[in-house]
Amino acid sequence: MTNDQVLSKENAEAEPQRLLVDIKEIKKHFPIRKGFFSRQVGAVRALDGINLQVFAGETLGLVGESGCGKSTLGRVILRLLPATAGQVSFSGTDVLACDSQTLKGLRRQMQIIFQNPYASLDPRMTVGQIIAEPLEVHKVASGAELKGRVASLMELAELSAEMSDRYPHEFSGGQRQRIGIARALALRPQFIVADEPVSALDVSVQAQILNLLIDLRKEFKLTYLFIAHNLDVVRYISDRIAVMYLGRIVELGSCEAVYSTPLHPYAQALISAAPIPDPTFDRSRRIILQGDLPSPANPPAGCPFNTRCPLVQERCKVEVPEFREVVPGHYSACHFAESLLPAALNSTAAG
């Protein structure tokens, strides 16, 4: 971690936090239909009761294995997908219940950087047209002013303004992602959902994009929901981390707390599985989960992790664990989270 990141986190902790996005009991179920009349016979529970808060100026990392619902949550927050139930409040406005005119105004404050830089850009539009589109839709600028803003945005994303007449296929993956970042910044939003923005890029390019996002956050006081499955990437950029499993948040805490003392067996296994560039590392310390990931169309009763958990007991198979604060600022959805604490912290939590 750089000195600038440490200072940024210290300053953020010193200032009172303002709640920007408040997510309450969000559910997203995709219907399963069969037969000639497309009768619904079940549902895929992509999100099954998500509660989460994002504070202004922070980067909240969202991690979990593929298929756990991370990207679906990001799209539901922005109302790119309709929610089955729940509420998303942005600066006090209910995103899921507002009318189309109010939603259009919110679009200026909430943007997204998509995962795939090859599929998220229209191949029939030039780069200049792609970046200018949100400015034209919201009637922010036109003519010479529009061209000037596009050039400025390209420079912010570390692209040459002379390339604005080129098409997406003429750019590398890293350059395309920079174009997506410039487009997301066009309306000067407060909140950006970064949906695995570096997963399709080379490692060297990943570092460049991450540093760019950190610099832009400082310059424009942005708030990120950073979705990824690469734990090292999330650790580098995030202030807090939320861990998802089968459509639920199972752990939430500061970056340092979650990585040093994970309080959920799934988070423990996830962190232990991250590759470590050390030939002397004792591989026997890795936690190998047994069994297959349950289907979100038929999740297990009780704790959703009970079919793979090394700590499972009978209580876990019938009772859904409460998502609770185990130690100050560190939350877990495990009946036996205290057993994962070191002895000194455990006595503090008990007291």
Buried (B, 14 or more C-beta within 10 A) or exposed (E): EEEEBEEBBEEBEEEEEEEBBBBBEBBBBBEEEEEEEEEEEBBBBBBBBBBBBBBBBBBBBBBBBEBBBBBBBBBBBBBEBEBBBBBBBBBEBEBBEBEEEEBEEBBBBBBBBBBBBEEBBEEEBBBBBBBBBBBEEBEBBEEEEBBEBBBBBBEBBBBEBEBBEBBBEEBEBBBBBBBBBBBBBBBEBBBBBBBBBBBBBEEEBBBBBBBBBBEBBEEEEBBBBBBBBBBEBBBBBBBBBBBBBBBBBBBBBBBBBBBEBBBBBBBBBBBBEEEEEEEEEEEEEEEEBEEEBBEBBEBBEBBBBBBBBEBBEEEBEEEBBEBEEBBEEBBBBBBBBBEBBEEEBBEEBEE
